[in-house]
Amino acid sequence: MANRGPMFDLEDCEDVNLVDNKTTSESLVKAKGTKRLTGSGNEAGTNETNVKAKLWHESAFGKVLIGLIIGGILLVARLIFGG
């Protein structure tokens, strides 16, 4: 794993809330003028294999494909049953 910089490099920020972020970097946040930084469920230094890969139906292509299939089924149903 290459030594990369932090996932978030914040400079002059206020009220930062980080939720469920995972990075292969050694550190998650580098902050400078932060007044309030909160977070939950964040992980830094994870292996690339541990980061959850999207399943085919979670990707943009999968969502378009599912929409086309449903649209095709509705079109066939309309042609068969009239409408």
C-alpha positions as a printed Julia matrix, in Angstrom:
83×3 Matrix{Float64}:
   0.0    0.0     0.0
   1.46   3.33   -1.02
   1.73   6.04    1.6
  -0.9    8.52    0.48
  -2.09  11.74    2.03
  -5.3   11.96    4.02
  -8.68  11.44    2.41
  -9.87  14.89    3.57
  -7.46  17.83    3.74
  -9.57  20.56    5.33
  -8.15  24.08    5.77
 -10.53  26.67    7.33
 -13.7   24.76    8.12
 -16.48  24.69   10.68
 -18.98  21.99   11.67
 -17.54  19.04    9.75
 -19.39  15.73   10.08
 -17.84  12.63    8.5
 -19.92   9.46    8.39
 -19.01   5.98    7.05
 -15.88   6.86    5.08
 -13.22   4.26    4.31
  -9.82   5.0     2.85
  -6.62   3.13    2.15
  -4.66   6.21    3.27
  -2.88   6.18    6.62
  -5.0    9.08    7.89
  -8.56  10.12    7.26
  -8.44  13.85    8.02
  -5.88  16.65    8.1
  -7.53  19.77    9.51
  -6.28  23.27   10.25
  -8.86  25.8    11.52
 -11.6   23.36   12.45
 -14.03  24.51   15.14
 -16.02  21.27   15.41
 -15.19  17.93   13.79
 -17.42  14.92   14.4
 -17.6   11.54   12.76
 -18.75   7.97   13.1
 -18.07   4.73   11.27
 -14.89   6.02    9.59
 -11.84   3.86    8.85
  -8.36   4.75    7.67
  -5.6    2.38    6.58
  -7.92  -0.3     5.23
  -6.77  -2.73    2.57
  -8.17  -2.15   -0.89
  -9.7   -5.62   -0.75
 -11.59  -4.71    2.44
 -13.36  -1.77    0.8
 -16.76  -3.08   -0.29
 -17.04  -3.45   -4.04
 -20.32  -2.52   -5.63
 -22.46  -5.32   -6.91
 -23.63  -5.11  -10.51
 -27.09  -3.81   -9.58
 -25.6   -1.03   -7.41
 -23.62   0.49  -10.28
 -25.01   3.12  -12.66
 -24.99   0.62  -15.53
 -26.88  -1.94  -13.46
 -29.56   0.58  -12.49
 -30.06   1.58  -16.13
 -30.24  -2.08  -17.15
 -32.84  -2.84  -14.48
 -34.88   0.17  -15.58
 -34.8   -0.98  -19.21
 -35.88  -4.49  -18.25
 -38.8   -3.22  -16.15
 -39.78  -0.8   -18.93
 -39.72  -3.64  -21.45
 -41.89  -5.83  -19.23
 -44.43  -3.02  -18.81
 -44.46  -2.37  -22.56
 -45.09  -6.05  -23.33
 -47.84  -6.2   -20.69
 -49.5   -3.14  -22.2
 -49.37  -4.65  -25.7
 -50.79  -7.96  -24.51
 -53.53  -6.64  -22.26
 -54.24  -3.41  -24.15
 -54.4   -0.06  -22.59
